[in-house]
Amino acid sequence: MKKLINLILLLLIVSLCLSSCSSYEAPDWDIYADDWHTFRGTAENIAVTHSETPKSASDTSLDWVFDAGSRTAGLLYIDGFVVTFSGDTLYKIDADTGALALSAQLYSGSGHSSVSPAYNGGVLYIAADGGIVQAVDFETFETLWVYENDLGGQALSPVMCAGGYVCTGFWNGETEDADFVFLDLDGNEASKYTNKGGFYLAGAVEADGYAVVPSDNGASPANGASESLVMSFDPRTGELRDSFSIEGDGRSSAVYFNSRVYVVSKPGVLYSAAIDDGMFSDIRSVRLDGECTASPVIYGDYAFVGTSAKTVQMIDVSSMEVTASADMGAYPQAAMLLSDAYVEQDGCVYIYAALNALPGGLSVIKADIFRERLTVSALFDAAGYEQYCFCAPICSGGGTLYYANDSGAVFSLSKN
């Protein structure tokens, strides 16, 4: 009888857990990527999709491979085309077939770029080495204008369109000056901010009408004790509205969700700050288990961050505590993508991460929101195109994943 009672209690507990998990409701927000017009899909850098993406290697199909010949910049998905550039060549690729639809030579290239151009109102905005921003008509690839910054610099930060302006930053070295620039849509320099150490992988986010961007600290090494700033600018005037200090360099794009800004520092600290009318308050932080150079993915009450300890960590953003961690086998150094298409079925979201190690494939992290549990598996092995990978994956509205590795190959992966 005692065994029977224990069995009934166990079954009741399992039933309750499954019921809670299956009834999980996705956060009520409208910031989701359909087309992918900027580095993390939207001006808020959310990198979350509703689309049904592949969940495992067994239900993943390689649709096509486009070989650009050398490492590409980040990818965009626009009106049925994948857009990227490699060196000084811009490519428009048919997203269904992988065929080259259009190409053009750019004014300048980028020897080490892994970040994305931006698209707005039929125009591509591309940052390139030498302090260059080039505007290109999306349909024809005709150049509309070219801007050249006085201080020059490598183009290592994403381009963002915010408040009717185009903004990006440049980098000349750990201790050298470089600018973060705001351009109007005709290519005129509206304003700029000069920072010692410049801007390296530091992407802006649009937060309630303000542009928020991290920066380098002007010291060497990059993860030293010196602090850097996360700054909010009025994109219309270039006014530095407010700032707060973070440890080491800020080498990731900021993320905006629920009136808060999130950013990681290179030494491995996740920061969260409330923002109102461009002013920061209630700054919180949590130290992670390794260095970070990728934007966090925010979903509801949780952030997900990859670290140099070869892990992905799940953080409760209310308490700023690490609630789960999983071994990735290599450094997920690029920004990740999250799909919540299945969350109301199984209480889980699926996160896609490229690993900066051979073979340069794509991994999927099953994040159980209810149990705060992470499970990692290989999704795609990049066979025949093995190389390191520092490319953030993107997604179409139909759930097809696109990413590239350092071999120059662009991959299209869909659900069976």
PLY file of the C-alpha trace (Angstrom):
ply
format ascii 1.0
element vertex 416
property float x
property float y
property float z
element edge 415
property int vertex1
property int vertex2
end_header
0.00 0.00 0.00
2.83 2.41 0.90
4.51 1.80 -2.49
1.19 2.44 -4.26
0.70 5.75 -2.41
4.26 6.82 -3.25
3.71 5.94 -6.91
0.47 7.96 -7.01
2.23 10.96 -5.44
5.08 10.70 -7.94
2.69 10.57 -10.87
0.81 13.58 -9.48
4.04 15.61 -9.20
5.09 14.70 -12.76
1.64 15.62 -14.05
1.76 19.01 -12.34
5.24 19.71 -13.72
4.23 18.79 -17.25
1.07 20.85 -16.96
3.02 23.89 -15.80
5.59 23.46 -18.52
3.11 22.98 -21.36
1.06 26.00 -20.29
4.03 28.36 -20.30
3.10 31.53 -22.18
5.59 33.55 -24.20
6.31 37.09 -22.97
3.85 39.61 -24.38
5.96 41.80 -26.63
5.99 42.90 -30.25
9.75 43.07 -30.86
10.33 40.11 -33.15
12.41 39.77 -36.29
10.71 38.71 -39.53
13.04 40.08 -42.13
16.48 40.69 -40.62
17.36 44.33 -41.36
20.13 44.94 -38.86
22.77 43.12 -36.80
20.39 41.48 -34.30
17.22 41.79 -36.34
15.64 44.92 -34.85
16.68 48.34 -33.57
16.38 46.89 -30.05
18.92 44.09 -30.84
16.50 41.48 -29.46
17.50 38.57 -31.81
14.30 36.63 -31.05
12.04 35.01 -33.64
8.61 33.35 -33.46
9.46 31.14 -36.44
9.69 27.35 -36.26
13.41 26.72 -36.63
15.18 23.32 -36.67
15.46 21.80 -33.18
17.98 19.03 -33.82
20.43 17.73 -36.41
17.93 15.09 -37.48
15.33 17.66 -38.53
17.81 20.05 -40.20
18.35 20.24 -43.97
21.23 22.00 -45.68
19.44 23.81 -48.49
22.43 25.44 -50.15
25.95 26.80 -49.70
27.14 30.05 -51.27
30.92 30.35 -51.44
32.09 33.98 -51.19
35.72 32.84 -51.32
36.78 34.53 -48.07
35.35 35.51 -44.71
32.12 37.48 -44.97
30.62 40.25 -42.90
27.44 39.61 -40.94
24.29 38.66 -42.82
20.97 40.38 -43.45
17.71 38.86 -44.76
15.66 41.30 -46.87
12.65 40.53 -49.08
13.76 37.00 -49.94
17.48 37.75 -50.28
20.50 37.22 -48.06
22.88 40.19 -48.16
26.51 40.25 -47.06
29.91 41.40 -48.25
33.38 39.89 -48.37
36.43 42.11 -48.79
35.19 44.88 -51.08
32.46 42.87 -52.84
28.78 43.19 -51.90
26.53 40.18 -52.52
22.76 39.70 -52.87
21.94 35.97 -52.70
18.59 34.38 -53.55
17.46 32.99 -50.19
15.54 30.10 -51.79
18.21 28.81 -54.17
21.55 30.24 -53.03
22.12 31.70 -56.49
23.91 35.02 -56.82
21.32 37.65 -57.74
23.56 40.73 -57.76
27.05 41.86 -56.77
28.95 45.15 -56.73
32.35 46.48 -55.79
32.36 48.67 -52.71
34.30 51.90 -52.24
36.35 50.18 -49.52
36.42 46.74 -47.98
36.87 45.36 -44.50
39.69 42.93 -43.84
38.37 41.62 -40.54
34.70 42.50 -40.42
32.22 40.07 -38.92
29.47 42.57 -38.18
26.52 43.57 -40.29
25.49 46.44 -42.49
22.00 47.82 -41.93
18.94 48.23 -44.16
16.37 51.00 -43.98
13.90 52.35 -46.52
15.36 50.59 -49.55
18.96 51.50 -48.74
21.89 49.43 -47.42
24.34 51.21 -45.11
27.77 49.58 -45.01
30.73 50.45 -42.78
34.20 49.72 -44.17
37.84 50.24 -43.24
39.22 53.75 -43.49
36.32 55.26 -41.56
33.96 54.69 -44.49
30.17 54.47 -44.53
28.64 53.76 -47.93
24.95 53.96 -48.86
23.83 51.57 -51.60
20.43 51.20 -53.28
19.15 47.74 -52.36
17.48 47.02 -55.71
20.30 48.12 -58.05
23.41 48.20 -55.79
24.04 51.71 -57.11
26.12 53.82 -54.71
24.12 56.76 -53.34
26.83 58.38 -51.23
30.10 57.70 -49.41
31.12 59.23 -46.06
34.76 59.25 -44.90
35.61 59.99 -41.28
38.57 62.28 -40.54
40.18 59.84 -38.06
39.56 56.80 -40.26
39.79 53.44 -38.53
38.74 49.83 -38.91
35.02 49.10 -39.28
34.49 46.61 -36.46
31.10 47.72 -35.15
27.60 47.14 -36.58
25.72 49.90 -38.36
22.47 51.01 -36.74
19.65 53.19 -38.10
18.07 55.14 -35.25
15.91 58.25 -35.09
16.36 59.00 -38.78
20.15 58.75 -38.53
22.81 56.19 -39.43
25.35 55.50 -36.70
28.47 53.37 -36.26
31.88 53.46 -34.64
35.50 52.92 -35.73
38.69 51.63 -34.09
42.34 52.67 -34.55
43.98 50.73 -31.71
43.74 50.11 -27.97
44.95 53.59 -27.00
44.16 55.62 -30.13
41.29 58.03 -30.75
38.42 57.00 -33.03
34.92 58.31 -33.64
31.35 57.19 -33.19
29.43 59.01 -35.91
25.84 60.04 -36.58
25.02 60.66 -40.25
21.80 61.93 -41.73
20.22 59.88 -44.52
22.01 61.98 -47.13
25.43 61.06 -45.72
26.13 64.33 -43.95
27.89 64.15 -40.59
25.35 65.35 -38.04
27.60 64.77 -35.03
30.39 62.57 -33.72
31.95 61.51 -30.42
35.69 60.92 -30.16
36.78 58.21 -27.72
40.28 57.13 -26.73
40.28 53.44 -27.66
37.43 53.92 -30.11
34.68 51.36 -30.64
35.40 47.64 -31.20
32.44 45.26 -31.73
30.47 47.98 -29.92
27.04 48.28 -31.49
24.39 50.86 -30.66
20.83 50.10 -29.64
17.83 52.40 -29.97
16.40 52.86 -26.48
13.32 55.07 -26.23
14.59 57.48 -28.86
18.22 57.49 -27.73
21.23 55.64 -29.10
23.04 53.64 -26.41
26.52 52.30 -27.17
29.39 50.76 -25.17
33.03 51.71 -25.84
36.68 50.70 -25.38
38.54 51.97 -22.31
41.62 53.37 -24.07
43.97 51.07 -22.18
45.89 47.93 -23.06
45.14 45.07 -22.59
41.47 45.28 -23.51
40.31 43.34 -20.45
42.43 45.34 -18.01
41.27 47.02 -14.84
40.44 50.37 -16.48
36.75 51.12 -16.89
34.94 52.11 -20.06
31.62 53.86 -20.58
28.19 52.87 -21.82
26.79 56.11 -23.24
23.40 57.40 -24.35
23.25 59.95 -27.16
20.48 62.01 -28.66
20.88 60.96 -32.31
19.35 64.23 -33.51
21.95 66.44 -31.84
24.76 64.09 -30.82
24.38 65.26 -27.23
25.92 62.87 -24.71
22.90 62.51 -22.45
24.28 60.16 -19.77
26.77 57.33 -19.16
27.74 54.65 -16.67
31.01 52.81 -16.12
31.69 49.14 -16.79
34.73 46.97 -16.11
37.20 46.73 -19.02
36.08 47.24 -22.61
32.50 47.06 -23.85
32.93 44.81 -26.88
29.36 43.87 -27.73
26.17 45.48 -28.93
23.78 46.79 -26.31
20.26 45.31 -26.05
17.06 47.12 -25.04
14.04 45.40 -23.49
11.31 46.46 -21.04
12.84 49.92 -20.48
16.23 48.45 -19.56
19.55 48.31 -21.39
21.73 45.19 -21.21
25.42 45.00 -22.12
28.35 42.68 -21.37
31.92 43.79 -20.79
34.87 41.90 -22.24
36.09 40.71 -18.81
32.74 38.94 -18.42
30.27 41.08 -16.49
26.62 41.42 -17.55
25.13 44.84 -16.76
21.49 45.93 -16.67
20.38 49.56 -16.35
17.01 51.27 -16.42
16.79 54.09 -18.95
14.29 56.96 -19.04
14.63 59.97 -21.32
18.22 58.93 -21.99
19.17 58.83 -18.28
20.45 55.65 -16.60
19.47 54.40 -13.14
19.22 51.21 -11.07
22.43 49.69 -12.49
22.84 46.00 -11.69
25.52 43.47 -12.62
26.58 39.84 -12.37
29.98 38.29 -13.07
30.01 35.40 -15.51
32.48 32.52 -15.75
34.58 33.89 -18.64
35.15 36.75 -21.07
32.35 37.95 -23.35
32.30 39.67 -26.73
28.73 38.94 -27.80
25.42 40.61 -27.11
23.20 38.85 -24.59
19.91 37.38 -25.79
17.06 38.55 -23.54
13.88 36.51 -23.25
11.33 37.40 -20.59
13.05 37.09 -17.21
16.22 35.55 -18.60
19.40 36.49 -20.41
21.61 34.02 -22.26
25.30 34.74 -22.78
28.19 32.75 -24.27
31.60 32.98 -22.57
35.26 32.15 -23.18
34.95 29.41 -20.56
33.26 27.52 -23.42
29.88 27.78 -21.75
26.49 29.34 -22.26
25.00 30.85 -19.10
21.37 31.51 -18.20
20.83 34.56 -15.97
17.70 35.61 -14.09
17.64 39.33 -14.93
15.40 40.16 -11.97
17.87 38.87 -9.38
20.95 39.06 -11.67
21.95 35.54 -10.70
23.29 32.77 -12.93
20.68 30.02 -12.76
22.11 27.51 -15.24
25.26 26.86 -17.25
26.13 24.35 -19.96
29.36 23.26 -21.64
29.50 24.25 -25.32
32.81 22.50 -26.10
34.21 25.72 -27.62
33.80 29.49 -27.30
30.42 30.76 -28.60
32.00 34.14 -29.33
29.38 35.59 -31.67
25.89 36.79 -30.77
23.19 34.11 -30.57
19.65 33.79 -31.95
16.60 32.55 -30.02
13.36 30.96 -31.27
10.32 30.76 -29.00
8.14 28.97 -31.56
7.79 25.90 -29.33
7.66 27.48 -25.87
3.94 26.95 -25.36
4.34 23.28 -26.35
7.28 22.23 -24.21
8.25 25.24 -22.10
11.54 25.51 -23.99
13.22 28.05 -26.22
15.89 27.09 -28.74
19.07 29.15 -29.00
21.49 28.97 -31.93
25.21 29.60 -31.45
28.20 29.47 -33.77
31.42 28.22 -32.17
34.74 29.95 -32.87
36.59 26.67 -33.32
36.82 23.91 -35.90
34.71 22.72 -37.62
32.79 26.02 -37.48
29.36 24.47 -37.32
26.20 25.56 -35.54
25.00 24.37 -32.12
21.52 24.48 -30.61
20.81 25.04 -26.91
17.49 23.79 -25.59
16.65 26.11 -22.69
13.94 24.79 -20.38
12.45 27.97 -18.94
10.36 26.15 -16.33
13.18 24.01 -14.92
16.04 26.45 -15.68
17.96 23.74 -17.52
20.20 23.95 -20.61
20.91 21.10 -23.04
23.45 21.54 -25.85
23.69 19.56 -29.09
25.29 19.93 -32.51
22.88 21.13 -35.20
25.18 21.33 -38.24
28.84 20.32 -38.74
29.83 22.45 -41.79
31.36 19.35 -43.42
33.56 20.29 -46.36
33.74 23.92 -45.20
35.48 23.51 -41.85
36.85 26.77 -40.45
36.55 28.98 -37.38
33.35 30.98 -36.98
32.57 34.43 -35.63
29.28 35.02 -37.45
25.99 35.61 -35.63
23.21 33.42 -37.11
20.06 35.06 -38.46
16.61 33.79 -39.41
13.96 34.40 -42.05
10.29 34.78 -41.24
9.84 31.20 -42.47
12.29 29.76 -39.92
15.28 29.17 -42.19
18.62 29.80 -40.48
21.50 31.53 -42.25
25.08 31.87 -41.06
28.64 31.85 -42.40
32.03 30.70 -41.19
35.55 31.87 -41.97
35.85 29.59 -45.02
33.72 32.15 -46.86
30.76 29.77 -47.05
27.25 31.05 -46.35
24.85 28.27 -45.23
21.08 27.96 -45.46
19.55 25.53 -42.93
15.85 24.74 -42.81
13.53 22.49 -40.79
12.66 19.15 -42.40
0 1
1 2
2 3
3 4
4 5
5 6
6 7
7 8
8 9
9 10
10 11
11 12
12 13
13 14
14 15
15 16
16 17
17 18
18 19
19 20
20 21
21 22
22 23
23 24
24 25
25 26
26 27
27 28
28 29
29 30
30 31
31 32
32 33
33 34
34 35
35 36
36 37
37 38
38 39
39 40
40 41
41 42
42 43
43 44
44 45
45 46
46 47
47 48
48 49
49 50
50 51
51 52
52 53
53 54
54 55
55 56
56 57
57 58
58 59
59 60
60 61
61 62
62 63
63 64
64 65
65 66
66 67
67 68
68 69
69 70
70 71
71 72
72 73
73 74
74 75
75 76
76 77
77 78
78 79
79 80
80 81
81 82
82 83
83 84
84 85
85 86
86 87
87 88
88 89
89 90
90 91
91 92
92 93
93 94
94 95
95 96
96 97
97 98
98 99
99 100
100 101
101 102
102 103
103 104
104 105
105 106
106 107
107 108
108 109
109 110
110 111
111 112
112 113
113 114
114 115
115 116
116 117
117 118
118 119
119 120
120 121
121 122
122 123
123 124
124 125
125 126
126 127
127 128
128 129
129 130
130 131
131 132
132 133
133 134
134 135
135 136
136 137
137 138
138 139
139 140
140 141
141 142
142 143
143 144
144 145
145 146
146 147
147 148
148 149
149 150
150 151
151 152
152 153
153 154
154 155
155 156
156 157
157 158
158 159
159 160
160 161
161 162
162 163
163 164
164 165
165 166
166 167
167 168
168 169
169 170
170 171
171 172
172 173
173 174
174 175
175 176
176 177
177 178
178 179
179 180
180 181
181 182
182 183
183 184
184 185
185 186
186 187
187 188
188 189
189 190
190 191
191 192
192 193
193 194
194 195
195 196
196 197
197 198
198 199
199 200
200 201
201 202
202 203
203 204
204 205
205 206
206 207
207 208
208 209
209 210
210 211
211 212
212 213
213 214
214 215
215 216
216 217
217 218
218 219
219 220
220 221
221 222
222 223
223 224
224 225
225 226
226 227
227 228
228 229
229 230
230 231
231 232
232 233
233 234
234 235
235 236
236 237
237 238
238 239
239 240
240 241
241 242
242 243
243 244
244 245
245 246
246 247
247 248
248 249
249 250
250 251
251 252
252 253
253 254
254 255
255 256
256 257
257 258
258 259
259 260
260 261
261 262
262 263
263 264
264 265
265 266
266 267
267 268
268 269
269 270
270 271
271 272
272 273
273 274
274 275
275 276
276 277
277 278
278 279
279 280
280 281
281 282
282 283
283 284
284 285
285 286
286 287
287 288
288 289
289 290
290 291
291 292
292 293
293 294
294 295
295 296
296 297
297 298
298 299
299 300
300 301
301 302
302 303
303 304
304 305
305 306
306 307
307 308
308 309
309 310
310 311
311 312
312 313
313 314
314 315
315 316
316 317
317 318
318 319
319 320
320 321
321 322
322 323
323 324
324 325
325 326
326 327
327 328
328 329
329 330
330 331
331 332
332 333
333 334
334 335
335 336
336 337
337 338
338 339
339 340
340 341
341 342
342 343
343 344
344 345
345 346
346 347
347 348
348 349
349 350
350 351
351 352
352 353
353 354
354 355
355 356
356 357
357 358
358 359
359 360
360 361
361 362
362 363
363 364
364 365
365 366
366 367
367 368
368 369
369 370
370 371
371 372
372 373
373 374
374 375
375 376
376 377
377 378
378 379
379 380
380 381
381 382
382 383
383 384
384 385
385 386
386 387
387 388
388 389
389 390
390 391
391 392
392 393
393 394
394 395
395 396
396 397
397 398
398 399
399 400
400 401
401 402
402 403
403 404
404 405
405 406
406 407
407 408
408 409
409 410
410 411
411 412
412 413
413 414
414 415
